[in-house]
Amino acid sequence: MKTQMPRGCAFMHEIDVRGLQAPFPILKIRRALAAMEPGIKIKAIADDPALIADLPAFCQQAGHRLIMAHQQGSQLIFELERGARQADLNVTEALQEAS
């Protein structure tokens, strides 16, 4: 059975980065967003408290939109929307930038 999304509603993907420490959650989120079309939303589930500061900064730098962030126990849940522009860094450059 195919689920139809309401008109104007973007599909939301989920990415689980629990257990990863900076800079790896951002790198996985960045890779997921890079594979998507602008306007697509993702839900990221994490447990690294560094993402509270790192993810908004990443979104601003890369042109994505942080829609929502909240904490459920030890889990951090973020909703992001893929922006129109994408930073032109490959994984090697991103690792160098993060260090």
FIBAMI-786618 format. One record per residue (C-alpha): residue number from 1; residue in three letters; x, y, z. Coordinates in nm, 3 decimals. Last residue first. Layout:
<rolos>
nr|rest|X|Y|Z
NUM|ala|X|Y|Z
...
</rolos>
This chain:
<rolos>
nr|rest|X|Y|Z
99|ser|3.938|1.920|1.373
98|ala|3.594|1.969|1.216
97|glu|3.728|2.137|0.903
96|gln|3.971|1.850|0.839
95|leu|3.686|1.599|0.882
94|ala|3.465|1.805|0.647
93|glu|3.744|1.823|0.388
92|thr|3.777|1.443|0.392
91|val|3.397|1.399|0.375
90|asn|3.361|1.625|0.070
89|leu|3.284|1.989|0.106
88|asp|3.067|2.189|-0.130
87|ala|2.822|2.326|0.125
86|gln|2.469|2.268|0.004
85|arg|2.229|2.530|-0.122
84|ala|1.853|2.502|-0.147
83|gly|1.811|2.392|0.212
82|arg|1.728|2.046|0.341
81|glu|1.482|2.080|0.628
80|leu|1.572|1.973|0.979
79|glu|1.388|1.817|1.272
78|phe|1.599|1.746|1.578
77|ile|1.549|1.500|1.862
76|leu|1.794|1.473|2.149
75|gln|1.769|1.155|2.352
74|ser|1.876|1.132|2.717
73|gly|1.522|1.182|2.844
72|gln|1.327|1.326|2.556
71|gln|1.500|1.648|2.447
70|his|1.378|1.894|2.190
69|ala|1.480|2.059|1.866
68|met|1.259|2.189|1.588
67|ile|1.277|2.344|1.243
66|leu|1.651|2.371|1.190
65|arg|1.672|2.502|0.835
64|his|1.957|2.421|0.596
63|gly|2.189|2.677|0.434
62|ala|2.518|2.504|0.510
61|gln|2.656|2.759|0.757
60|gln|2.323|2.817|0.934
59|cys|2.247|2.447|0.952
58|phe|2.597|2.368|1.085
57|ala|2.570|2.635|1.354
56|pro|2.227|2.506|1.460
55|leu|2.369|2.151|1.471
54|asp|2.684|2.226|1.671
53|ala|2.533|2.398|1.975
52|ile|2.279|2.136|2.087
51|leu|2.481|1.879|1.891
50|ala|2.750|1.885|2.163
49|pro|2.501|1.706|2.393
48|asp|2.564|1.379|2.202
47|asp|2.254|1.161|2.236
46|ala|2.108|1.180|1.887
45|ile|1.790|1.128|1.687
44|ala|1.775|1.320|1.360
43|lys|1.442|1.377|1.186
42|ile|1.479|1.469|0.824
41|lys|1.287|1.702|0.597
40|ile|1.298|1.734|0.220
39|gly|1.272|2.093|0.094
38|pro|1.581|2.075|-0.125
37|glu|1.639|1.726|-0.270
36|met|1.821|1.466|-0.067
35|ala|2.162|1.294|-0.083
34|ala|2.340|1.596|0.063
33|leu|2.103|1.589|0.361
32|ala|2.207|1.234|0.453
31|arg|2.578|1.315|0.416
30|arg|2.542|1.626|0.636
29|ile|2.356|1.428|0.901
28|lys|2.631|1.164|0.900
27|leu|2.903|1.431|0.922
26|ile|2.716|1.619|1.196
25|pro|2.682|1.302|1.406
24|phe|3.053|1.220|1.346
23|pro|3.211|1.545|1.473
22|ala|3.135|1.498|1.757
21|gln|3.038|1.173|1.934
20|leu|2.832|0.885|1.799
19|gly|2.624|0.657|2.021
18|arg|2.296|0.786|1.885
17|val|2.319|0.906|1.525
16|asp|1.981|0.776|1.411
15|ile|1.858|0.928|1.086
14|glu|1.490|0.958|0.998
13|his|1.345|1.069|0.666
12|met|1.052|1.308|0.643
11|phe|0.856|1.339|0.319
10|ala|0.773|1.696|0.220
9|cys|0.416|1.824|0.245
8|gly|0.301|2.067|-0.025
7|arg|0.011|1.841|-0.130
6|pro|-0.072|1.589|0.144
5|met|0.148|1.280|0.135
4|gln|0.017|0.962|-0.020
3|thr|0.102|0.633|0.143
2|lys|0.137|0.341|-0.097
1|met|0.000|0.000|0.000
</rolos>
